[in-house]
Amino acid sequence: MLGYGSPDAASVEAMGQLYLEGFGLHLLEQDRIDELLLVVYATLAHGMTRYTQIAQECAQLPPDHAGRVDNELSPLAGANSMFLHLLRKMLVLERRELGEKTGTLDLLWGIPRAWLRPGSEIHLPNMPTMYGRIHLEVTAAKSAIACRLRWAGAPRDGLRQLRLRLRARGGRAISRVQVNGRAWGNIDRKREVVLLPVDKRSVDVKVSY
């Protein structure tokens, strides 16, 4: 995973944080979320200083006999930036093909299930996207997840698909969905996705389990 090796080495010797975003984005776009989260948490555990989350260019793998990871390089701001970029894309992902936007905006596409455990909240205030700024609030309860989406202005031209993924704790199956108080059937239960209207400046969603 994001590794460096030497000609006489039988395995990867180091993990390089600088290349995290490209690799992680590939996993995200391929919908390999569990693998993506393994990369994210491995980077936090082995590629950054504890509590301060300062990244270096690479970290030794595996740890030595005492369980220590040898980080000999100086802190690298670019690696921290790459991690933050990937985290942002896990929350708000504008789909692209060959560098051009596709008209699809995905929300919460790659977040951990633990972030939606009962009692949890997610707030994305004034989040910029290619299609305008959004405010997103998510509140998770035992039997339902409520979401409130607000556009700062009218969605810009070019937005053709707006998808909200709610990866509930424990992989619970969606029972029913309401959008703006009405029953909503435009959902993909297998992928835990609700397809939202793209022509509304305000969207309230309630997903029951």
N, C-alpha and C positions, 0 to 999 in steps of 0.2 A: 504494500500500500504506500504509494507516494515515496518509494524507497530509493536509496542509493546503495550500491554494492561495489566491491572491489574484485579484480580479476580472480583472486584466489579465495574469494568468499563463497560459501555454499548457499548463503541466504542474504536477504536484505539486511543491511547494517544500520540504516538510519531512516527516519521519517522526516520528509521535507514539508514544512508547513507552507512554504511559499507557493506551492503548486496546488494547494488545497481547493481553491475555488473552482478551477476547471474540472478537476476530478469529481468533486462533490456535486457540481452542477450537472455533470453527465449522469450521475446516479439519480439525481432529482428528476431530470427530464425523462429518464428511463423508468421512472416510478419504482425504483429500487430503494424504498425509504428505509428499510431496516439496515441495509448496507450503508446508506448515507449517515444514519445516526451512529453507526459504529465508528465511522470516520470522525464525526464531530466529537463524540465523547472520548475517543482515543487521543484526539488532538488536545483536548482539554486536560486529559490525564497525563499524557507523556510529552506533549509538545509545547506546553506553556508552564510558566512558573505558577505554583499553587497560590490561590487567593488573588494574586495580582493579574494573572492571565497575560503575562508578557511573553510573546512568541520569539523564538530564534529561528534561524534558517532551517535547521534540522536537529533532530534528537536521536541519540544512539538507541538502537534496538538490537537485541533485547537488553533489559537492565543487567547490570553486573551481578556478581554472586551475593552482594549485600542488598540487592533490590534497588540500586541507584541508577538513574539515567544520566549519562555523561553528556552535558550540553556545553560544548567548548566554544561555540560561536557567540558573538555579541547579539544583543536584541535586534530584531529586524522589524521595523515598523510596517513594512510591506506585508509581512506574514499576518500581522494583526488585522490589517485592512482586508486581506483576503478572507479571513475568518468572519469578519463582520459583514462583508458582502454576501457570503454564503448564508449566514444567518438571516439576513434580510430576504434573500430569495426563497428560503424555506417558508417565510411568512407571506411574501408578496412576490409572485413570479410572473413576469411578462414573457410569454412564449415567443421565441424567435426561430426563424428558419433562414439559414444563409445570411445571418445578420439583420434580416428584416423582421419587423414585428408581424405577428400572424393575426392579431385581433383577439387573442385569448389572454385573459387575465385570471390567474389562479391565486386564490387566497388560502392561507394555512395549509398549503399542499404538502409540506414535508416536516411538520412539527411532530415532536414525540407525543405519544398517547397520554403520557403523564401530565402534559400541559392542559389536558381537558378532563382531569379527574374532578369529581364533585367538589364544589367549593372554589374551583380555580377561575381566574379571570384573565383575559388577554385584552390589552388596550393598545391600539395603533392610532394615535392621534395625528392628524394632518400628514398622512403618509403620501409622499409623491409617487405617482405612477406615470407611465406613458400616456395614460388616458385621463389624467387629472388627479387631484388630491382626494384621498378618502380618509374617513374616520371609521374605524372598525372597533366595536366592543363585543366581547364574547364572555358569557357567563355560563358556567357548567354546573348543573345540579345532578341529583341522583338519577332522575328519570328523563331529563331533557337538557338540551343546550340551546340557549337563546343568543342570537346575534343581531346586532344593529349596525347597518352599513349606511353611511352618509357620504355623498359626494359634496365636495366644497363648491363645485359648480356643476353645470351639466356635463355628463361624460363626453369626452371628445369623440369626434368622428373616427371611425376605425375599430371601435370596440364591438366585436361580434359575439363574443362568448365570455361570460363571467361565471366562474366556477368557485364554489366554496366547499372545501373538504373539511369534514369534522371527524378526525380519527379518535373516536371515543375510547375511553379507558376500557380495556378488556375486549376490544373488538366487537362491542355490542351492535346488533343489527338495528337499522332504522325502522321504526314502526310507522311513523307518519310525519309529514312536514307541513308547516303552515308558512306562507309568505304574505306579509301584510294582512294577517288575520284570516286568510282564506286557504283552504286545502290546496296543496301544491303537489303535482305529480311528476314534475320534470326533475327526476333524481336518478342517480346511479347507485343503487344500494350496494352492489359488489365493491365499488371503489369508494363508497362513503362520501359521495359528492352530490351537492345540490346545485343545479344550474339556475342561476338567478337572472331576473330580467335586466337587460342592459339599458333600458330607456327610463328607469326610475332614479330620481335623485335620492330617494330614501327607501331603504328596504329593511324590513324587520323579519327575521327568520326564527322559527321555533322548530327544532328537531326533537321528536319524542322517541323513546326507546322502550 
